[in-house]
Amino acid sequence: MIIGILKEIKNHENRVALIPEKAKLLLRQNHQILIEKNAGVGAGYSDENYLSVGCKIINDPKFIFFNSELVLKVKEPLESEYKFLNSKSILFTYLHLAANKKLTAALLSKNTLAIAYESVSTDKRNFPLLQPMSEIAGKLAPQIAANFLEKQNGGLGILIGGTEKIPPLNIAIIGGGTVGYNAAKISNGLGGNVFVFDIDESKLQKIREDQNNIITIFSSNKNLTKHLPKMDIIINGIYIPGATAPKILTKEIQAKLKQNCFIIDVAIDQGGSVENLSPTSHDDPVVSLKNNIFGYAVPNMPGIVPQTATKALNEATFPYIEYIANKGIQYALKNNIEIFNGVNIYKNNITSEAVAKSLGMPYKSLSDII
Ligand SMILES: NC(=O)c1ccc[n+]([C@@H]2O[C@H](COP(=O)([O-])OP(=O)(O)OC[C@H]3O[C@@H](n4cnc5c(N)ncnc54)[C@H](O)[C@@H]3O)[C@@H](O)[C@H]2O)c1
């Protein structure tokens, strides 16, 4: 199979979809790899590293899109890339379509077979390609909050952990899945008073068992309204598979929050849970919201730790890339439930029920069209 790797163009996105070590394994199995010039540089891989294992370096993203059977990316195609989408190359990347009607329309109109990393799953409950990036974003969130609070970064000059005599900050984590679990662990390590909210008691139990000083609370509007006004930092890691995130942090709740409360909406890639907070970028990550509170809403947080994130991503995606390359897409769709569940768009149809529902667009089951 001819496999194309694009250079990411999203703001501060330095990850690359395939590292030379994994490219070598595919080349050994007689596949061909076209990689865009400088695609790996931000993650620490030069063009020479790719050339030395047998990849072809291509200067033109259009050529890669139109001459590859499988196109690998990290982030969703941006508007300037829509013109390259086509019906011949399969697109395998993070898509997060529930919050992106424009991209959904572009993929439908170009008749692209689009497989979303975040949808690959055996049971639609566990997401092996979302998990490593969520782990990274969860670990980054408290670190980002700590930096934001430092004086030289324009912050108030507050230490999360306080001191023996000065109380630590209160940190709420909404959603105790992969993002939440990891954010809780790091927040706890930084010495914060940590509160985790989830609707799934098994997630809360796991957190309590691992770190018994973390307080866990059932996530209801009543409980959030009661506890969030005490928080200095709020990290949102809610996920409802495939769907847009619920707007839990309503304007009413925001009006009750502490002055200078800092909200990190990790779930912004699925639309986010903070009313009136739109995606921001690494260049300008924090916006001031009403009532003197602040919001951080960067949809590609792992992009700032590209070496770790690229390796973690490749470890997760490679078995699926290899499977599609070796078996072909039709075989993969019929025999690999994880890849089957990953398909969001096929033959001008939305094949993810959650995406279709979130966008108010028609859904068609993939089994009816393959
Ligand atoms: N911004 C970024 O760079 C970035 C990076 C990685 C992941 N993410 C996003 O972070 C989000 C979380 O991912 P994850 O892998 O941790 O998901 P996950 O499925 O592991 O965890 C989500 C948790 O949310 C809980 N939940 C659902 N509804 C809730 C509610 N009303 N209140 C409280 N909890 C609720 C679920 O029970 C689950 O425990 C996803 O949208 C993911 O795409 C963003």
PDBQT file of the ligand as one rigid body, heavy atoms in Angstrom, charges set to zero:
ROOT
HETATM    1  N1  LIG A 401      -7.501  19.250  24.469  1.00  0.00    +0.000 N 
HETATM    2  C1  LIG A 401      -6.699  18.237  24.155  1.00  0.00    +0.000 C 
HETATM    3  O1  LIG A 401      -5.573  18.419  23.682  1.00  0.00    +0.000 OA
HETATM    4  C2  LIG A 401      -7.124  16.833  24.447  1.00  0.00    +0.000 A 
HETATM    5  C3  LIG A 401      -6.185  15.788  24.461  1.00  0.00    +0.000 A 
HETATM    6  C4  LIG A 401      -6.631  14.507  24.787  1.00  0.00    +0.000 A 
HETATM    7  C5  LIG A 401      -7.988  14.262  25.054  1.00  0.00    +0.000 A 
HETATM    8  N2  LIG A 401      -8.864  15.313  24.983  1.00  0.00    +0.000 N 
HETATM    9  C6  LIG A 401     -10.293  15.142  25.256  1.00  0.00    +0.000 C 
HETATM   10  O2  LIG A 401     -10.535  15.011  26.653  1.00  0.00    +0.000 OA
HETATM   11  C7  LIG A 401     -11.834  14.422  26.827  1.00  0.00    +0.000 C 
HETATM   12  C8  LIG A 401     -11.739  13.327  27.880  1.00  0.00    +0.000 C 
HETATM   13  O3  LIG A 401     -11.051  12.215  27.347  1.00  0.00    +0.000 OA
HETATM   14  P1  LIG A 401     -10.805  10.886  28.193  1.00  0.00    +0.000 P 
HETATM   15  O4  LIG A 401      -9.964  10.008  27.354  1.00  0.00    +0.000 OA
HETATM   16  O5  LIG A 401     -10.395  11.201  29.560  1.00  0.00    +0.000 OA
HETATM   17  O6  LIG A 401     -12.263  10.255  28.246  1.00  0.00    +0.000 OA
HETATM   18  P2  LIG A 401     -12.741   9.060  29.185  1.00  0.00    +0.000 P 
HETATM   19  O7  LIG A 401     -13.835   8.382  28.444  1.00  0.00    +0.000 OA
HETATM   20  O8  LIG A 401     -11.602   8.260  29.666  1.00  0.00    +0.000 OA
HETATM   21  O9  LIG A 401     -13.338   9.830  30.457  1.00  0.00    +0.000 OA
HETATM   22  C9  LIG A 401     -14.440  10.649  30.375  1.00  0.00    +0.000 C 
HETATM   23  C10 LIG A 401     -15.157  10.624  31.705  1.00  0.00    +0.000 C 
HETATM   24  O10 LIG A 401     -16.217  11.598  31.677  1.00  0.00    +0.000 OA
HETATM   25  C11 LIG A 401     -17.219  11.073  32.514  1.00  0.00    +0.000 C 
HETATM   26  N3  LIG A 401     -18.455  11.834  32.340  1.00  0.00    +0.000 N 
HETATM   27  C12 LIG A 401     -19.381  11.770  31.354  1.00  0.00    +0.000 A 
HETATM   28  N4  LIG A 401     -20.364  12.650  31.592  1.00  0.00    +0.000 NA
HETATM   29  C13 LIG A 401     -20.050  13.287  32.751  1.00  0.00    +0.000 A 
HETATM   30  C14 LIG A 401     -20.666  14.301  33.523  1.00  0.00    +0.000 A 
HETATM   31  N5  LIG A 401     -21.833  14.830  33.179  1.00  0.00    +0.000 N 
HETATM   32  N6  LIG A 401     -20.035  14.725  34.647  1.00  0.00    +0.000 NA
HETATM   33  C15 LIG A 401     -18.861  14.194  35.031  1.00  0.00    +0.000 A 
HETATM   34  N7  LIG A 401     -18.241  13.213  34.354  1.00  0.00    +0.000 NA
HETATM   35  C16 LIG A 401     -18.823  12.773  33.236  1.00  0.00    +0.000 A 
HETATM   36  C17 LIG A 401     -17.298   9.610  32.108  1.00  0.00    +0.000 C 
HETATM   37  O11 LIG A 401     -17.991   8.828  33.052  1.00  0.00    +0.000 OA
HETATM   38  C18 LIG A 401     -15.813   9.269  32.025  1.00  0.00    +0.000 C 
HETATM   39  O12 LIG A 401     -15.318   8.765  33.245  1.00  0.00    +0.000 OA
HETATM   40  C19 LIG A 401     -12.236  13.950  25.419  1.00  0.00    +0.000 C 
HETATM   41  O13 LIG A 401     -13.093  14.896  24.828  1.00  0.00    +0.000 OA
HETATM   42  C20 LIG A 401     -10.931  13.907  24.675  1.00  0.00    +0.000 C 
HETATM   43  O14 LIG A 401     -11.094  14.006  23.278  1.00  0.00    +0.000 OA
HETATM   44  C21 LIG A 401      -8.452  16.575  24.671  1.00  0.00    +0.000 A 
ENDROOT
TORSDOF 0
